[in-house]
Amino acid sequence: MNRLGLEREVVDRNVYDNTVQQFRERRIALPTFAELGDPETIPLPVREALAGVGPDDPDPRNLYRIHWNNDDKRTGVVEVPAHVVLPAGLTGVEAPIVVLLADRFPMIGAHKVLATYGCLTPRVITGQFDPTAHRAVWPSTGNYCRGGVAVSRIMACRGVAILPEGMSRERFDWLEAWVEEPSDIVRTPGSESNVKEIYDECNRMSADPANVIFNQFSEFGNHIAHYGATGRAVERVFESMVAGRSDLQLRAFVSATGSAGTIAAGDYLKERFGSKIAAVEALECPTLLSNGFGEHNIQGIGDKHVPLIHNVMNTDFVIDVSDRATDGLNVLFNTAAGRRYLTDYQLLDEHVLSALDSFGLSSICNIVASIKLAKHENLGPTDVVVTVATDGASMYRSEVDIALRKLGVDQIDETAAAALFGEHLMGATTDNMLELSGLDRERIFNLGYYTWVEQQGISIEEFRARKAASFWTEMRSIVTEWDEMIREFNGRTGVLADLGAR
């Protein structure tokens, strides 16, 4: 089970002791998963120690900011996670569409840093990863490898990013500023849809025992971190809404599949509210929808396979969104003419306009999918749909220019802005989506066989076990043991005790 990140005890005492010593010397303390789900429980001395630490500093104390409750400056903690409720004037539907804003996360301005913490920390506390000898290898199409590099650096180990060469320039600019050596950025052929090429590079690198591959698509720590922290964050936002309107009901959680980490929050919410779960993918690569393939530009949602950590049998909808929509809305939201149109003609207020800065390409994809679902289900003003803005627009400024060139212009005017608004928001349709039957779920589940059993060497028993709901319930129970192991690890380093915290 160590390949899946599911060890419950120390497997190498020498590595463990070496890591304790390293963390003691570097003054590194680890937050528990429970603390990241409920940041108010972080000990006061730890929160006070964060004073003067910038949210983008390569400082180990920023591990305690890897949660949804950072304020707008990312230095303080708020009770309700940052979010925006999109008005009907923008979405064209009566149902409130609520978007959690992940650009409040530290260091990378994206919630993937939570996933990487969820993958690396269990390996550290079980003696599977030695920061003095191992390299943490983070295969990704963008934000996960940035999160991995950031967490590796502040946990005193070397991180290596693997990502397609066709990803946005801003991703590479960030990586170049954070990696230890230029060779720690490994560019693979292709773009967002070329996940297989990333796997091939991981297989090559794994021949060196110093390289530990943290494959987000198969590391269950990714699922566990989002199930607890992201699920709880959505719950808090919804509870804050219900406090003012008791007639509201949480109808659905919408998430692009990507690594299938974020969508784990849907499992949490379904258990508590009975809400549906919608998995989103690119229309140009309709893998879940129709076993399809292709290439697209919705950066952040890798495809052409079914992640091992996706609880497919608990998913209710598949919704496909075209990158033509995400590219077009990126132009609408991030050009002067687009903003003028939204202000003057759609009368968006400053709060919503400022939230557009928090919408990257995959965030826009989630919003369009939420609109499609609301229309399909005929949802009304008391039916809440929740989704996530996984990263902000700052990662895609260069993509605006590329999209404009695709449109054949250098700039858009307000007429062109109106056309983009009408086509991709008001004109969002309910085609290219599927409400999953039992047979549909079986088909999608079985599709994962070709990646995980045939290509990646997962045993057929491990693969099949994931079909049962009990697998997921029992697997998640490990987090209680991990938290106890984190507390013991911190006790051995003595870092928290020196702060006056337990």
Residue pairs with C-beta under 8 A, 6 or more apart in sequence:
1 7
2 11
2 128
3 218
3 458
4 218
4 219
4 220
4 308
4 462
5 119
5 122
5 123
5 219
5 220
5 221
6 122
6 220
6 475
6 478
7 122
7 126
7 128
8 126
8 478
8 481
9 126
10 16
10 125
10 126
10 127
10 485
11 126
11 127
11 128
12 127
12 128
13 127
14 127
15 127
15 128
15 129
15 130
16 125
16 126
16 127
18 130
18 132
18 133
19 124
19 127
19 129
19 130
19 131
19 132
20 489
20 492
20 493
22 28
22 131
22 132
22 156
23 29
23 30
23 131
23 155
23 156
23 489
23 493
23 495
24 492
24 493
24 494
24 495
26 60
26 156
27 60
27 495
28 60
28 63
28 154
28 155
28 156
28 493
28 495
29 46
29 60
29 63
29 64
29 490
29 493
29 495
29 496
29 499
30 63
30 121
30 124
30 125
30 486
30 489
30 490
31 42
31 63
31 64
31 66
31 486
32 482
32 483
32 486
32 487
33 118
33 224
33 225
33 228
33 229
33 479
33 482
33 483
33 486
34 41
34 228
34 479
34 483
35 41
35 42
35 64
35 67
36 66
36 67
36 114
36 117
36 225
36 228
36 229
37 67
37 228
37 229
37 232
37 233
38 232
39 64
39 67
39 69
39 77
40 69
40 77
40 79
42 64
42 77
43 496
43 499
43 501
43 502
44 501
45 496
45 499
45 500
45 501
46 61
46 64
46 496
46 499
46 501
47 64
47 77
49 61
49 499
50 61
50 62
50 64
50 65
50 75
53 59
53 61
53 62
54 75
55 62
55 65
55 70
55 73
55 74
55 75
55 106
55 107
56 106
56 107
58 107
58 150
58 153
58 154
58 178
59 154
60 154
60 155
60 156
62 106
62 107
62 154
63 117
63 151
63 154
63 155
65 74
65 105
65 106
66 105
66 106
66 113
66 114
66 117
66 151
67 105
67 114
67 229
67 233
68 81
68 82
68 100
68 102
68 104
68 105
68 111
68 229
68 230
68 232
68 233
69 77
69 78
69 79
69 80
69 81
69 233
70 76
70 77
70 78
70 82
70 104
70 105
70 106
71 77
71 78
71 82
71 104
72 82
72 104
74 104
74 105
74 106
79 236
79 240
80 236
80 237
80 240
81 100
81 101
81 104
81 233
81 236
81 237
82 100
82 101
82 104
83 98
83 99
83 100
83 101
83 237
84 98
84 99
84 101
84 351
84 352
84 355
84 358
85 96
85 97
85 98
85 99
85 241
86 96
86 97
86 98
86 99
86 352
86 367
87 348
87 352
88 94
89 346
89 347
89 348
90 342
90 346
90 348
90 352
90 425
91 97
91 367
91 370
91 371
91 374
91 425
92 371
92 425
92 426
92 428
93 371
93 374
93 375
93 379
94 374
94 379
94 380
94 381
95 251
95 374
95 379
95 380
95 381
95 383
95 384
95 385
96 241
96 248
96 381
96 383
96 384
96 385
97 367
97 370
97 371
97 374
97 385
97 386
97 387
98 237
98 238
98 241
98 384
98 385
98 386
98 387
99 355
99 358
99 359
99 363
99 366
99 367
99 386
99 387
99 388
99 389
100 230
100 233
100 234
100 237
100 386
100 387
100 388
100 389
101 355
101 358
101 389
101 392
102 109
102 110
102 111
102 358
102 363
102 388
102 389
102 390
102 391
102 392
103 109
103 110
103 357
103 358
103 389
103 391
103 392
103 394
105 111
105 113
105 114
106 113
107 113
107 147
107 150
107 154
108 143
108 146
108 147
108 150
108 174
108 391
109 391
109 392
109 394
109 395
110 143
110 146
110 147
110 360
110 390
110 391
110 392
110 395
111 230
111 262
111 388
111 390
111 391
112 140
112 143
112 144
112 146
112 147
112 261
112 390
112 391
113 146
113 147
113 150
113 151
114 147
114 225
114 226
114 229
114 230
115 144
115 147
115 216
115 221
115 222
115 225
115 226
115 259
115 261
116 138
116 144
116 147
116 148
116 150
116 151
116 214
116 216
117 147
117 151
117 225
118 219
118 221
118 222
118 224
118 225
118 226
118 261
119 148
119 214
119 216
119 219
119 221
119 222
119 225
120 129
120 136
120 148
120 151
120 152
120 155
120 214
120 221
121 221
121 482
121 486
122 128
122 221
122 482
123 129
123 212
123 214
124 131
124 155
124 489
125 482
125 485
125 486
125 488
125 489
126 485
128 212
129 136
129 157
129 212
131 155
131 156
131 157
132 157
133 210
134 157
134 158
134 210
134 211
134 212
135 157
135 158
135 159
135 160
135 210
135 211
135 212
136 148
136 152
136 157
136 158
136 159
136 160
136 212
136 214
137 159
137 160
137 162
137 202
137 205
137 211
137 212
137 213
137 214
138 144
138 145
138 147
138 148
138 149
138 152
138 159
138 160
138 161
138 162
138 214
138 216
139 145
139 162
139 163
139 198
139 199
139 201
139 202
139 213
139 214
139 215
139 216
140 146
140 148
140 161
140 162
140 163
140 198
140 216
140 302
141 163
141 164
141 167
141 192
141 195
141 198
141 258
141 299
141 300
141 301
141 302
142 163
142 167
142 168
142 171
142 299
142 300
142 395
143 171
143 300
143 390
143 391
143 395
144 216
144 259
145 161
145 162
145 163
145 175
146 161
146 171
146 174
146 175
146 178
148 159
148 161
148 214
149 159
149 160
149 161
149 175
149 178
149 179
149 184
150 159
150 178
151 159
152 158
152 159
153 159
153 178
153 180
158 180
158 184
159 179
159 180
159 184
160 179
160 184
160 185
160 186
160 205
160 211
161 175
161 179
161 184
161 185
161 186
162 186
162 188
162 198
162 201
162 202
162 205
163 171
163 185
163 186
163 187
163 188
163 198
164 187
164 188
164 189
164 190
164 191
164 192
164 194
164 197
164 198
165 187
165 188
165 189
165 190
165 191
166 190
166 191
166 192
166 194
167 191
167 192
167 299
168 299
168 395
168 396
168 398
168 399
169 398
170 394
170 395
170 396
170 397
170 398
171 395
172 185
175 185
176 182
176 185
179 185
186 201
186 205
188 194
188 197
188 198
188 200
188 201
189 197
190 197
190 295
191 295
191 297
191 299
192 282
192 295
192 296
192 297
192 298
192 299
192 300
192 301
192 302
192 303
193 282
193 284
193 285
193 293
193 294
193 295
193 296
193 302
193 303
193 304
194 295
195 217
195 302
195 303
195 304
195 305
196 304
196 305
198 302
199 215
199 455
199 456
202 213
202 215
205 211
205 213
206 213
216 222
216 259
216 261
216 307
217 259
217 260
217 302
217 305
217 307
217 308
217 309
218 307
218 308
218 309
218 452
218 456
218 458
219 309
220 309
220 475
222 259
222 260
222 261
222 264
222 309
223 260
223 261
223 264
223 309
223 311
223 476
224 264
224 475
224 476
224 478
224 479
225 261
226 261
226 262
226 263
226 264
226 265
227 264
227 265
227 267
227 268
227 476
228 268
228 479
230 262
230 264
230 265
230 268
230 388
231 264
231 265
231 266
231 267
231 268
231 269
232 268
233 265
234 253
234 265
234 268
234 269
234 386
235 268
235 269
235 272
237 386
238 248
238 250
238 273
238 384
238 386
241 248
241 384
242 248
245 382
247 382
248 382
248 383
248 384
249 273
249 382
249 383
249 384
250 269
250 273
250 275
250 384
250 386
251 275
251 276
251 377
251 379
251 383
251 384
251 385
252 275
252 276
252 277
252 278
252 316
252 317
252 370
252 373
252 377
252 385
252 386
253 263
253 265
253 266
253 269
253 270
253 275
253 276
253 277
253 278
253 385
253 386
253 387
254 278
254 280
254 319
254 366
254 369
254 370
254 373
254 385
254 386
254 387
255 262
255 263
255 265
255 266
255 277
255 278
255 279
255 280
255 366
255 387
255 388
256 262
256 279
256 280
256 281
256 298
256 300
256 301
256 362
256 365
256 366
256 369
256 390
257 263
257 279
257 280
257 281
257 288
257 301
257 303
257 307
257 310
258 300
258 301
258 302
258 307
258 362
258 390
259 302
259 307
259 309
260 307
260 309
260 310
260 311
261 309
262 388
262 390
263 277
263 279
263 310
263 311
263 315
264 309
264 311
265 388
266 275
266 277
266 278
266 314
266 315
267 277
267 311
267 314
267 472
269 275
269 277
269 386
270 276
270 277
270 314
276 316
276 317
277 314
277 315
277 316
277 317
278 315
278 316
278 317
278 318
278 319
278 369
278 370
278 373
279 288
279 310
279 315
279 317
279 318
279 319
280 301
280 318
280 319
280 320
280 321
280 365
280 366
280 369
281 287
281 288
281 289
281 301
281 303
281 318
281 319
281 320
281 321
282 294
282 296
282 298
282 301
282 303
282 320
282 321
282 322
282 323
282 365
283 296
283 320
283 321
283 322
283 323
283 432
284 294
284 295
284 296
284 322
284 323
285 292
285 293
285 294
285 295
285 296
285 303
285 304
286 292
286 294
286 320
286 432
287 293
287 303
287 304
287 305
287 306
287 447
288 306
288 318
288 444
288 447
289 318
289 320
289 432
289 433
289 434
291 443
291 447
293 304
296 303
296 322
296 323
297 323
297 326
297 327
297 361
297 399
298 321
298 323
298 326
298 361
298 362
298 365
299 360
299 361
299 362
299 395
299 396
299 399
300 360
300 361
300 362
300 390
300 391
301 362
301 365
305 447
305 448
305 450
305 451
306 312
306 444
306 445
306 447
306 448
306 451
307 448
308 448
308 451
308 452
308 458
308 463
308 466
310 448
311 466
311 472
312 441
312 444
312 445
312 448
312 466
313 441
313 445
313 467
313 469
314 469
314 472
315 436
315 441
315 444
316 435
316 436
317 373
317 376
317 433
317 434
317 435
317 436
318 433
318 434
318 436
318 440
318 444
319 369
319 372
319 373
319 432
319 433
320 432
320 433
321 365
321 368
321 369
321 372
321 432
323 361
324 424
325 364
325 365
325 368
325 423
325 424
325 428
326 361
326 362
326 364
326 365
326 368
327 361
327 399
327 402
327 403
327 406
328 403
328 407
328 420
328 423
328 424
329 364
329 368
329 420
329 424
329 425
330 361
330 364
330 393
330 396
330 399
330 400
330 403
331 338
331 400
331 403
331 404
331 407
331 412
331 420
332 338
332 341
332 342
332 412
332 417
332 420
332 421
332 424
333 339
333 342
333 356
333 359
333 364
333 393
334 356
334 393
334 396
334 397
334 400
335 400
335 411
335 412
335 417
337 411
337 412
337 413
337 414
337 416
337 417
338 412
338 417
338 420
339 353
339 356
340 414
340 417
341 414
341 417
341 418
341 421
342 348
342 353
342 417
342 421
343 353
344 414
345 414
345 418
346 421
355 389
356 393
357 392
357 393
357 394
358 389
358 392
358 393
359 367
359 389
359 392
359 393
360 389
360 390
360 391
360 392
360 393
360 395
360 396
361 396
361 399
362 390
362 391
363 388
363 389
363 390
363 391
363 392
366 387
366 388
366 389
366 390
367 387
367 389
368 424
368 425
368 428
369 387
370 385
370 387
371 425
371 428
372 428
372 429
372 430
372 433
373 379
373 385
373 433
374 383
374 385
375 428
375 429
375 430
376 430
376 433
376 435
377 383
379 385
404 410
404 411
404 412
407 416
409 416
412 420
434 440
436 444
445 466
445 467
448 463
449 463
452 458
452 463
453 459
453 460
453 463
465 471
466 472
490 496
491 497
496 502
